[in-house]
Amino acid sequence: MISPEVPVQKTEEVFSKGKLFELIHETQPDGRVFEKARRAPGVRLIISDQKSKKVLLTKEFRKELDDWDYRLPGGKVFDTLDEYESFRESRQDILVAARSKAIEESLQETGIEVSELKQFKKSTLGATVEWDLFVFEVTQWQHSTIGQQLEEGEDIDADGWFSYEEVINMILNGDLKEERIALILLQWISAQNEGDK
């Protein structure tokens, strides 16, 4: 009889911390020390019009690119690391917090009120940088009478509805520069096209 594996015990020490990132030394059972960065998770939303087979992409000016970028709407689940640490210590379900934030971000960035959504995928960045992105598929929505509620400094155009084929071409041409999310969107479109066969 095979006994269940005992979880590997690791200890971690935060050796540097900012508002959004913290740097961690993680000691392995054999004594080796790994270094990693942690950032609070984020959310992205796939908002589609199933009848016209179109997806909403926002056009947003990104400082890190010094250029405009087409993106899925979304944002941070927590505004600071302290909020995230407090949440982690409470041992609440991160998916519940991510769903709530996704609904909030949709209204803020696009002026769309979400009534139903489901998780499509979680994007994990890597072993040395912990920054998960939860991608939700919006299954029921309506336009808000209020419209966008952008934060100060945000410059986002939310009028871009693109056909699945247009989105695929935009991804392949590099017009969606958040590449790990572009791949997930490509997978989502592929699943929609398979479902139509």
SVG drawing of the C-alpha trace seen along z (x, -y; Angstrom):
<svg xmlns="http://www.w3.org/2000/svg" viewBox="-29 -62 50 64">
<polyline fill="none" stroke="black" stroke-width="0.4" points="0.0,0.0 1.4,-3.4 1.1,-6.0 0.0,-9.5 2.8,-12.0 3.5,-14.4 3.5,-18.0 7.0,-19.5 7.5,-22.0 9.1,-25.3 9.8,-28.4 9.8,-31.9 11.2,-35.2 10.3,-38.5 13.5,-40.5 12.2,-43.5 8.8,-44.9 7.2,-47.7 3.6,-48.7 2.9,-46.1 5.9,-43.6 7.7,-41.7 10.9,-39.8 11.1,-36.4 13.8,-33.9 12.2,-30.5 14.2,-27.8 13.8,-24.3 13.9,-21.2 17.4,-20.4 18.6,-23.9 18.8,-25.6 17.3,-29.1 15.2,-30.2 14.5,-33.8 11.2,-34.9 9.0,-38.0 5.3,-38.1 2.6,-40.4 -1.1,-40.3 -3.2,-38.6 -5.1,-40.3 -8.2,-39.6 -9.1,-39.8 -12.5,-39.5 -13.6,-37.9 -16.8,-39.8 -18.4,-38.6 -21.5,-39.0 -22.4,-35.4 -24.9,-36.5 -22.5,-38.5 -19.5,-36.4 -17.5,-39.4 -15.3,-40.1 -14.8,-43.4 -11.2,-44.6 -10.3,-47.9 -7.7,-50.2 -5.5,-51.5 -2.5,-53.8 0.2,-51.8 3.1,-53.7 5.4,-50.6 4.9,-50.4 4.7,-54.2 2.0,-53.2 -1.6,-52.1 -2.5,-48.4 -5.5,-46.3 -6.4,-44.3 -9.0,-42.4 -10.5,-44.6 -9.3,-43.9 -7.1,-45.0 -5.7,-44.1 -7.6,-42.0 -6.0,-44.0 -4.5,-47.5 -1.7,-46.8 0.4,-43.9 -0.8,-44.6 -4.4,-44.0 -3.3,-40.8 -1.3,-39.6 -4.3,-40.2 -6.5,-38.3 -4.1,-35.4 -3.9,-35.2 -7.7,-35.0 -7.6,-31.8 -10.6,-33.0 -11.1,-31.7 -9.1,-33.9 -11.5,-32.9 -14.4,-34.6 -12.4,-37.8 -11.2,-37.6 -14.8,-37.2 -16.0,-40.2 -13.1,-42.3 -13.8,-41.2 -17.4,-42.4 -16.1,-45.8 -13.4,-46.2 -15.9,-45.5 -18.2,-48.3 -15.3,-50.7 -13.4,-50.1 -16.1,-49.3 -19.4,-50.4 -20.7,-46.9 -22.7,-45.4 -21.9,-41.7 -24.6,-39.4 -22.9,-36.0 -19.4,-34.9 -17.3,-31.8 -13.6,-31.2 -12.0,-30.2 -8.4,-29.9 -5.8,-30.9 -2.5,-32.1 0.5,-31.4 3.6,-33.4 6.4,-31.2 8.4,-29.7 10.4,-32.8 7.7,-35.4 4.3,-34.8 1.7,-36.9 -1.5,-35.0 -4.1,-36.3 -7.6,-34.9 -9.4,-35.0 -13.2,-35.0 -15.7,-34.4 -18.7,-36.7 -21.8,-34.8 -24.5,-37.4 -24.1,-41.2 -25.8,-44.5 -24.6,-48.0 -24.7,-50.3 -26.7,-53.5 -23.8,-55.2 -21.0,-54.2 -17.3,-54.0 -16.1,-55.0 -12.3,-55.4 -9.8,-56.1 -7.7,-59.2 -4.9,-58.6 -6.6,-55.8 -7.1,-56.4 -9.2,-53.5 -11.4,-53.3 -14.0,-50.5 -15.9,-50.7 -13.9,-48.0 -16.0,-45.0 -14.0,-42.7 -15.0,-39.5 -13.2,-36.3 -11.3,-36.3 -10.2,-39.9 -9.0,-39.1 -7.0,-36.1 -5.3,-38.3 -4.6,-41.0 -3.0,-38.4 -0.8,-37.0 0.1,-40.5 1.2,-41.5 -1.5,-44.0 -2.4,-42.5 0.9,-42.9 -0.1,-41.2 1.0,-38.0 0.1,-35.4 -3.4,-36.7 -3.4,-36.9 -2.7,-33.1 -5.6,-32.4 -7.9,-34.5 -6.8,-32.5 -7.6,-29.3 -11.1,-30.7 -11.8,-31.6 -10.7,-28.1 -13.1,-26.6 -16.0,-28.7 -15.2,-27.8 -15.1,-24.1 -18.4,-24.4 -20.0,-25.8 -19.1,-22.8"/>
</svg>
